[in-house]
Amino acid sequence: MHLEQRRYKMYNSPKLSVVGAGPGDPELITIKALNALKDAKVVLFDALINRDLLEYAPQAEHIFVGKRKDKHRYSQDEINELIVKYALERGHVVRLKGGDPFIFGRGSEEINYAKSKGLETAVVSGITSSIAVPANVGIPLTQRGTSESFWVITGTTTQKKLSDDVRLAAQSTATVVILMGMAKLAEIVEVFSHYGKENIPVGIIQNGTTANEQSGFGTIKSIEKVVAKKQLTAPAIIVIGEVVRESGQLKAVFQEVQNQSQNSLINETCEVLKTSQV
């Protein structure tokens, strides 16, 4: 079979490619992912992907199927059905998902459903935001002498509760990266405080690697005030650990945080002395 015939069969017979779009910067996508988009007949894309990437799929129909907190255009079951419908009708379907499709992306569910319906499937890994977003602001998740490992945890489970793994992670010396955790920030702070980690550095990065990126830095004790002051919201990544302080780009930031903490302690001490003298 000639190359062109093989390519035609590959991309016009019913097929699903689950593709990772990376963390937000359109340049942080793989060549393999771009090739899949180029040959797609339909692209079903999520809310957090950079829309500029759709330009790499000029011959495809682009259909938004994004799910955000309490705002689902389609349920997961409906998305699964759309994948099969369009694959049978049109050929190659690309399911374009933010970050890496197998890191809290439900990519395996879609692959398994497509296989159960007889579709050919493929997975194209993406750069996960859990690593790329901290790196973009100078935070290494591991560093010799500081952190030997890291946890990546979802902040909110399918039962809408804080993951029990956060409590386990808070007892370790590892760097902790929490995705989808902004709505649970107060609970996260409470957990780490319970284990005596009030002074552990925290970084929160909203819309990481994009033109709209915003961030705030502090400690477990101060981070809620930082978030309120900077009005940080989801989508954001929470990074907890000494590597946040050790980042070369953030040393000046944490010197300021330390100075503010010292000034606050001095002020509190002065207030106590004034009260005792009355």
Solvent accessible surface area in square Angstrom, and as a share of the most:
residue,aa,sasa,rsa
1,M,144,0.64
2,H,139,0.62
3,L,111,0.55
4,E,124,0.56
5,Q,100,0.45
6,R,117,0.43
7,R,87,0.32
8,Y,149,0.57
9,K,123,0.52
10,M,81,0.36
11,Y,31,0.12
12,N,46,0.24
13,S,33,0.22
14,P,52,0.33
15,K,16,0.07
16,L,0,0.00
17,S,4,0.03
18,V,0,0.00
19,V,0,0.00
20,G,0,0.00
21,A,3,0.02
22,G,2,0.02
23,P,20,0.13
24,G,6,0.06
25,D,40,0.21
26,P,44,0.27
27,E,148,0.66
28,L,59,0.29
29,I,24,0.12
30,T,49,0.29
31,I,138,0.70
32,K,134,0.57
33,A,0,0.00
34,L,44,0.22
35,N,76,0.39
36,A,8,0.06
37,L,0,0.00
38,K,117,0.50
39,D,18,0.09
40,A,0,0.00
41,K,44,0.19
42,V,0,0.00
43,V,0,0.00
44,L,0,0.00
45,F,10,0.04
46,D,26,0.13
47,A,24,0.19
48,L,92,0.46
49,I,10,0.05
50,N,38,0.20
51,R,128,0.47
52,D,76,0.39
53,L,1,0.01
54,L,19,0.09
55,E,133,0.59
56,Y,106,0.40
57,A,0,0.00
58,P,109,0.68
59,Q,101,0.45
60,A,14,0.11
61,E,73,0.33
62,H,75,0.33
63,I,26,0.13
64,F,58,0.24
65,V,0,0.00
66,G,2,0.02
67,K,53,0.22
68,R,100,0.37
69,K,151,0.64
70,D,119,0.62
71,K,157,0.67
72,H,111,0.50
73,R,155,0.56
74,Y,61,0.23
75,S,50,0.32
76,Q,17,0.07
77,D,106,0.55
78,E,86,0.39
79,I,0,0.00
80,N,14,0.07
81,E,96,0.43
82,L,30,0.15
83,I,1,0.01
84,V,17,0.10
85,K,95,0.40
86,Y,33,0.13
87,A,1,0.00
88,L,111,0.55
89,E,110,0.49
90,R,97,0.35
91,G,2,0.02
92,H,0,0.00
93,V,0,0.00
94,V,0,0.00
95,R,0,0.00
96,L,0,0.00
97,K,7,0.03
98,G,26,0.25
99,G,8,0.08
100,D,18,0.10
101,P,0,0.00
102,F,102,0.43
103,I,71,0.36
104,F,92,0.38
105,G,17,0.16
106,R,110,0.40
107,G,0,0.00
108,S,53,0.34
109,E,74,0.33
110,E,1,0.00
111,I,13,0.07
112,N,97,0.50
113,Y,55,0.21
114,A,0,0.00
115,K,120,0.51
116,S,83,0.54
117,K,107,0.45
118,G,69,0.66
119,L,11,0.05
120,E,90,0.40
121,T,30,0.17
122,A,34,0.26
123,V,58,0.33
124,V,10,0.05
125,S,72,0.47
126,G,14,0.13
127,I,69,0.35
128,T,22,0.13
129,S,27,0.17
130,S,2,0.02
131,I,85,0.43
132,A,14,0.11
133,V,4,0.02
134,P,0,0.00
135,A,60,0.46
136,N,79,0.40
137,V,17,0.10
138,G,18,0.18
139,I,2,0.01
140,P,48,0.30
141,L,13,0.06
142,T,64,0.37
143,Q,60,0.27
144,R,240,0.88
145,G,84,0.81
146,T,41,0.24
147,S,7,0.05
148,E,169,0.76
149,S,57,0.36
150,F,81,0.34
151,W,78,0.27
152,V,48,0.27
153,I,7,0.04
154,T,27,0.16
155,G,0,0.00
156,T,39,0.23
157,T,39,0.23
158,T,125,0.73
159,Q,127,0.57
160,K,139,0.59
161,K,137,0.58
162,L,27,0.13
163,S,11,0.07
164,D,120,0.62
165,D,62,0.32
166,V,0,0.00
167,R,114,0.42
168,L,100,0.50
169,A,1,0.01
170,A,0,0.00
171,Q,100,0.44
172,S,35,0.22
173,T,131,0.76
174,A,12,0.10
175,T,1,0.01
176,V,2,0.01
177,V,0,0.00
178,I,0,0.00
179,L,17,0.08
180,M,109,0.48
181,G,0,0.00
182,M,28,0.13
183,A,73,0.57
184,K,30,0.13
185,L,14,0.07
186,A,62,0.48
187,E,74,0.33
188,I,1,0.00
189,V,18,0.10
190,E,122,0.55
191,V,8,0.05
192,F,5,0.02
193,S,35,0.23
194,H,131,0.58
195,Y,71,0.27
196,G,57,0.55
197,K,47,0.20
198,E,65,0.29
199,N,111,0.57
200,I,34,0.17
201,P,0,0.00
202,V,1,0.01
203,G,0,0.00
204,I,0,0.00
205,I,1,0.00
206,Q,17,0.08
207,N,43,0.22
208,G,8,0.07
209,T,14,0.08
210,T,45,0.26
211,A,113,0.88
212,N,105,0.54
213,E,53,0.24
214,Q,88,0.39
215,S,30,0.19
216,G,0,0.00
217,F,25,0.10
218,G,0,0.00
219,T,14,0.08
220,I,2,0.01
221,K,150,0.63
222,S,33,0.21
223,I,0,0.00
224,E,73,0.33
225,K,158,0.67
226,V,29,0.17
227,V,20,0.12
228,A,74,0.57
229,K,177,0.75
230,K,102,0.43
231,Q,144,0.64
232,L,7,0.03
233,T,76,0.44
234,A,61,0.47
235,P,40,0.25
236,A,10,0.08
237,I,13,0.07
238,I,0,0.00
239,V,0,0.00
240,I,3,0.01
241,G,7,0.07
242,E,65,0.29
243,V,0,0.00
244,V,0,0.00
245,R,77,0.28
246,E,60,0.27
247,S,2,0.01
248,G,64,0.61
249,Q,127,0.56
250,L,11,0.05
251,K,112,0.47
252,A,80,0.62
253,V,52,0.30
254,F,7,0.03
255,Q,95,0.42
256,E,102,0.46
257,V,19,0.11
258,Q,86,0.38
259,N,64,0.33
260,Q,104,0.46
261,S,60,0.39
262,Q,92,0.41
263,N,84,0.43
264,S,51,0.33
265,L,116,0.58
266,I,103,0.52
267,N,92,0.47
268,E,96,0.43
269,T,66,0.38
270,C,57,0.34
271,E,101,0.45
272,V,99,0.57
273,L,97,0.48
274,K,120,0.51
275,T,99,0.58
276,S,82,0.53
277,Q,145,0.64
278,V,162,0.93
